[in-house]
Amino acid sequence: MPLQASSNDITIKTEKVLTYLALGDSYTIGESVPQSGSFPYQLQSLLKDKKVTVAEPKIIATTGWTTDELMQAIQHARLTSKFDFVTLLIGVNNQYRGYPIATYKKEFLALLQTAISFAKGNKKHVFVISIPDWGKTAFGVSGGRNLDDVAREIDHFNIICKEITLAEGVNYTDITPISRRGLVEPDLVASDGLHPSVKMYGEWVKLLVPKVIGSV
């Protein structure tokens, strides 16, 4: 007599939901754009469109933070969870405040190692994003600084950022050229005249999505 399958025999397969930690400053929280328009949330949304389900991003970021302030905030957050992938974008405020590049180098390395630990030790699941050039905005033009000097300093910080990132075996995404189109493409800049618009963040995400999919 053939056996009848009971409801208890049915295995329901559930789709894996990835967890995501975003570390940074105003560029990570999406200053002056809706939350849904920030790059972590756009990244979550576009990955979903690609059939990769990601839980709501956990974000540790605040406008104005430097590397040391992000380090302190991570310590205060006392996170006990690990994440399937992590993004890290930090350093613009170090440059803006005139902090020494040597300090950035030391603190960025510590932050990157922390990001790796949050990604369960998997370096392929950490994604570093370059520092945007805030000088190529209406705010930058009106700020009274020498914008060529700003660009050179941003480049110097990014050289250090990239060198450390690649030396640690972590993925690096260069969005700085996109940020430098802000003066000729005003719709890439938010209404505050300084931070990226939803459109610019969308261009960042287009660079990130294939890397995330290919790694996680």
N, C-alpha and C positions, 0 to 999 in steps of 0.2 A: 504494500500500500504506500503510495507516494506521500511523503511528509508535506504538510502545509507550512509555508513560511509564516511565522508570526510577525507581528509588528516589531517585536524585540530583535528580530533578525535583520531589520533594515538599518543600514548604516547611512547616516546623513552626513555628507561631506560639506564642510564649511570652508569658505574662502579665507586664506590667511590675511589678516589685517596687520600691516606693517606699522611700527611705531616710529615717530620722527621727533628729534630734538633739534631746535634751531637756536644757535647762540650768536649774539651780536649786539647791535646798537640800533639807531633809528632806521637803518636800511633793512633791518630784519623785522622790526615791528611794522614797518610801512607807514612812517610818519606822513600825515596829510593825505592818505588814501584810505578807503574802507578796508576793514580787516580782510575781507575776501580778495582784495586787490593786492595785498602784500605778497612778496614772493613765496614765503612758506605756504600760504593758503592757495596761491595759484599753482604751486608745485603739487600740492595734495590733489587739487582738482584735475590737473592735466594728467597726472599719473592714473587717476581713476578712469579718465577717458581712455587710457591705454590698458585698462583692465588690471591695474595694480592698485589695490585698495590700501589706503593709508588712513590711520586714525587722525583725529584732530591734532595738529602739531603742538608740542610742548615748547613754549618759547621763553627763553631767558634773554631779554634784551630791553634796553631803555635808551631813549634819545640822549645823546651826549656821552655815553659810556666810552671810556678808554679801556685798554687791555687790563689794567689793574682793577678797575671797577667791575668789569665783567668777571674777573677771577673771584673777587669778593662776593659778588651776587651768586655765583655758582656755589660757593661754600655755604652761604646763608640759606640757599634753597634746599640743601641737604637731600638731594635726590638719591633715592635708593634703587630706582628702576634703571634698567639698561634699555637701549633703543636699537631698532633695526638699522637706522641710519641717522647721521648727524650732519648739519651744515654749520659752518663757522665763517663769519664775516666780521672783522674787527680791525680797527687801526686808524680810521679817518680822523677820530678825535685826538689821537696821539699826534698826528700831523698838524691838525688845526691849532692845537694848544702849544705846539713847538716842543713837544717832549723829545728826548734823545732817541735816535734810531736804535742805539744799543739797548735801551730799556725795552723798546718794542720787540726787538729780536729775542730777548730773554723771556719776556712775558708771553709773546705769541707762541713760542715753542712750548711753554708750560700749558697754555690753553689748548694747543693742538693735541698734546699728549692726554689732556683731560678729555677732549672730544673723543679720542680713540678709545679711552677706557669706557666712556658712555656707550660706544658702539660695540660693546662686548669684545673689545680688543681687536676688532677687524678693521684694519686700516683702509680696506677697499670700500668700507661703508661710511667713510667720512669724506665730506665734500667742502673744500675751502673755496671761497669766492673772493676775488680780488677787490681792492678798495676802489670805489668810484672816485672820479675827479669832480669834487664839488665846485671847483673854480669855473667849470664850463656851464654855469647857470646864471640866471639873472641876479641871484644873490651874490654869486662870486664876482660878477662884474661891478656890482654896486658896493662891494665890501672894502674897496680901497687897497687891496693887496695886489702885489705883482703876480699875475696869473701864470706867467711863465715859471716863476719860482714855485708856485703851488704845484704846477704840473710836474716839475722836476722832483719835488719832494714826494709827491704821490708815487711817481715812478720808482723812486728809491725805496720807499716803504714796500711797494709791490715786488720789487726784486728780492728783498729779504723774505717777504711772505712766500713767494714762489719757491725760492731756494730751500727754505725750511720745509715747506709742504712736500716737495718732491723728494727731498732727502729722507723724509719719514715714510715715503711710499704711499702718500695720500694724493687723491685727485685734486687738481687745481683748475678752476674755471675763471678765465680772464674776461670780466664784463666791463673793464675800464674803457675800452674803445667805445662801447655803447654809451656809457655815461658822458663821453666827450662830444656826443652829437646833440647835447641839450640846447645849445645856443642856436643851432641851425634847424633843429626840429623841436620847437617849443612844446609839442604835445607829449614829448618824452619826460617832461618835468611837471611835477605836481603844482597845485595852485599856490603853494607857498614860495614858489620860485627857486627852490633849493633841492628838494628830495625827488626821487624818481616818481613818475606817474604809474598808473596801473599798466599802461602800454609798455613802459620801459621794463618794469618788473616782468612783464610777459615775455619780453625778449631774453631776459636772463634765464627764465624758466625753460625756454626752448633749448637753451644750451645745456641745462642741468638734466632734463628728463631722460635723454638717451643714456647719460652716464649713470644715473640712478638705476634705471631699468637694467643696464648691462652689468651692474654690480650686485644688486640685492635680489 
